Amino acid sequence: EPRVVRFAGKPVFDGAGRFRGYRGIASDVTAQIAAEQRAHYLALHDPMTGLPNRELLAQRLEQALAGVRRRDDTTAVLVVDLDRFKSVNDTLGHATGDRLIKLCARRLEACVRESDTVARLGGDEFAIIQAGVEGEHEAQALRSRLLRALVEPFELDGHEIIITPSIGVALAPDDANEPDRLLQYADVALYRAKAEGRNTFRFFEPEMDGRLQARRALERDLRTALM
């Protein structure tokens, strides 16, 4: 079994000044090193699915956008939300819901290239970075694979569960060059996809953000008027 050992010592010389070896102590730090590695892993990964979390997603997106600037290519960001997932938790319990999230994560990973990143944003929402693509047609091909993969029924505890996804897509550099803005625009496109019936996808369009901001402003005004 491999062990990690930390040594601390100093050389020992005899009366004639000849080197005789070292004297010191050795400490087994295997558990300490493992705990540090585990802490680092959990800081960057979702503990349920093992997928990158928001922190690692942001780092990968920064790298992808740097590649866009160097190579003059395209990066697509897709935000995937599972439609009516809450009903699974409500009817079959959170344990079944958690297992479904894990299975969905594996199906998403099977749809992408090794160079892509699948991350869990939280709850039933995922994000995918598709770096170094030629244009939106490659993002369209990926969303088709995602739709096909997720609509296949899941068998859990004797129940057949059918999940459909809604997907929002934003492209760099066409829509934005900043990580936060790109994710925000993919989320806006996702909001439109869900509003238009779910089990579909939408690319971001500038007017979507204007409509969403106007709706949020109206909601704020209504809340203020009712207070």
N, C-alpha and C positions, 0 to 999 in steps of 0.2 A: 504494500500500500504506500503510495507516495506521501511523504511528509515534508512540510516546510519548516526549516530549522534556522533560527537566528543565532549566530555566534558572536561572542564578544570576548576578546582576549588580548594578550600582549606577548611578545617574544621573551623567552627565558635563556640566559647565558650562564655558563659555568664560571668558576673562579678565574679561568684562563681567558675568558672572553669569547669562548666558542658557543655558537648557537646550539641550544639543546631542544628547542621546540617552542610550543606555546602553552600558556596557562590561562584558563578563563572558564566561561560557562556557555552552555548551549541551551536554548529555550525552544520548545516545540510551539510554533505559532500557526500551525495548520488551521485550527478553528478560528483564530483571529482573522487570518487572511480570507478564509471562506466567508466569514461574516461581512467583511469589507466588500468583497466581490458581490455578495448577495444584496447588500445595501445599494451598491452602485447600479446593479441590475434593476432593482425595484424602483430606483429613481428615474429610470428611463423606459420602463416597460409596465404594461397593464398586468397585474398579478393574476387575473382570472384567465386571460387568453394567451399571455406571453407575447402579445403584439406590442410594438412601440406605443408609448403613450404620447400625450400632447407635446411634452418636452422634446423627446427624440424626434417626433414628427417635425417640429419646428426646425431642428438642426438639419434633418434630411432635406427639408424644403429649401433652407438657405443654400445648401450645397447644390441642389437641383437648379435653383435660380442663378447661381454663379455659373453653372454650366450653360444655361441659356444665354448669358451675356458673352461667354467665351466662344460658343459654337454657333450662335445665331439659330438655335433650334427652338422647340416648343416643349413646355412642361404642362401637363394636365393635372389638375387636382379634382378628384371626385369625392363628394361627401355622400355616404350611403346611409339611409335610415330604414329600419325595418317597420313596415306598415302594421299598425294595430298590435304591436308587440305587447303592449300593456295587457291586452286581453288574455295572453298566454300566462302571464304572472297571476292575473286575477282568477283564472279558472283552473290552472294546473299547479300553481305555486311557484315561488321564487327559485326553488332548487331546479325545477324543470326549465324555467326561464334562463337560468345561468348555463345549464347544459346546452340549451339551444344557442345561446350567444357563442359558446365555444365552438359548436359545430359550424355556425355561420362563419366564424373567423377562419376556420380551416378551408371552407369552400371559397372564401374570398382569396385566400392565399393561393389556392390552386388555379385561380384565373389570371394571375399576374406573372410578369417576368421576374427573374432573380434580382434585377436591377431596380424594380419598383418597390415601394414601401406601402404596406397595409398597416394602419394604426387604428386603435380604438380610442375614440374621443370621450367615451363614457356612455352608460346606459346601452341603448341599442343603436348607437351611431358610430360609424366607422369613416375613416378617410383613407384615400389612396393617392399616392404620388406616382404619376406615370412620367418619368423623366426621359428626355432625349427622344421625343417623338417627332414625326414629320409634320403633323397637323391634327386637326380635329377628327379626321377619319379614323385615326388609331384610337382615340378616346371613344369614338362611337363603337368600334369593334370591341373594346374592353367592356363598355356598359352592356353590350349585347351578351357577352359571356357571363357577366354578373347577373343579369336578369334571368338567364337560363339556369344558372347554377342555384340561385336562391329559391326559385319557384318549385324546384323538385321537392316533394314532400319529405319531411323529417319524421322518423319513427322513434318516439320516446315514451317509454313506460306503457307500451300498448296503445299509444295515441298517435294518430297521423296528424302532423302539424304542417300546415301550409302557410308559408311566409312570403310576402311580396316586398320588394324594395322600391323605394323612391330614391332617385339619384340626381344630384346637382353637380354640374361641371363648370369649372372656370379654367381659362387658359392663360399661360404666360408666354410671351409678353403681351398678347393682344388685350387681355382684360386688366392685368395688373402685373407689377414686377416686385411687389412687397409681399412677404409671406402672410402677414395678417390680413391684408386686403384680399389676397387671392383666396384664402380660406373663407373670408366673409362673403365673397361673391359666389363661391361654390355653395355656401349655405343659403344664400338668397335664391339661387337657382333651385336648390332642393325644396325650399319653401314653396316655390311656384309649382314644382312637380307634385307636391302633396296637395296643393290647393286645386290642381286640375285633375284629381281623381286617383292619385297614387299608382303604384306599379308602373312607373314610367320614369323618364329622365328629361331634364332640360339643361341646355347650355345657358350660361349667364348672358343676359342682355342688359345694357345700361338702364333702360327704362324700368327694369324689374326693381332696381334699388330705389329709384324715385317713388314708385308705387308703394313699396314696402315702408319707406320712411314716412310717406304721407299717411298710410294706415296707422303706423305707430303714433304719429302725432295726433291723429283723430282719437285713438284709444286713450292717450294721455289727457286730451281735452275732455273726453267723456268722464274719465275718472275724477278729474278736477271738478267738473260740474256737479257730480253726484256727491262730493264730499261736503 
